[in-house]
C-alpha cells in the first residue's frame, strides 16, 4: 500500500473559504458554531473536529471533477 502525502490546506475561492485536502475534493464542513465555554476551548474543539474529519476521510470517496471548457 502506498502512503499518500496529502495535507490539510486553506483555500479561498469565490464561493468557499475553508480547509480541504490537497489530494482530493474533501472539504471540512463544520456543522455549526464550535462548542466551548471560552474562545480557546472553541478553537480547540473546532481544530479537533477538523483534524478528525481530515484523518478519517478516504480520498477515493471524494474525487476531483475535471473542469471542461465550454
N, C-alpha and C positions, 0 to 999 in steps of 0.2 A: 504494500500500500504506500502511495506517495503522499507525503505531507504537503499540504498547501501552505503557502506563505501569505495567507490572507491577513488583512489588518482592518481595524476599525478606522474609518476616515470620516472627516467632517465635510459635507458638501453644501454648497449654496447654489441652488438652481432657481429658476423663475418661480416655480410653484412648490418648492420644498427646500427647507433648511434643516439639516439634521445629520444623524450618523448613519452610515451604510458600510457594507462590506466592500472591500477593494476588489474582490474577485467575482461577485455576482450582484443580483438586483435586490438583495435583502436590505431593508432599512429598519431602523429602530423606530417603532411607533408606540410612544407612551400612551397608555390607555386613559390618562388623565393627569392631573397635577400630582407631583410626588408627595408621598405621605411623610410626615415628620413634625416634631414639635419645635424645631428650630431650622434655620436656613441650612446649617451644616448637616443636620440629620436628613433633611430633604435631599440635599445634594448627594449624600452617601447612598440613600435609597435609590435615587434615580440612576446613579452610576452602577449600582449593584444589579438593577433590573436590565440596564443596557448591556452590561458585560455578560450577564447570564444569557440574554437573548442572542447575543453575538456568538457566544461559545456553543450554544445549543443548536443554532441553525445549520442546515445542510445546504451547501451551495447549489447542489443539483436540483433542489426544490425551488430555487429562485433564479432561473436562467435569465440572462440579459436578452432583451429583444434587439434585433438588428434594425437600425434605422434605415429607411429607404428614402430615396429622393423621388419626389413626385406625388 
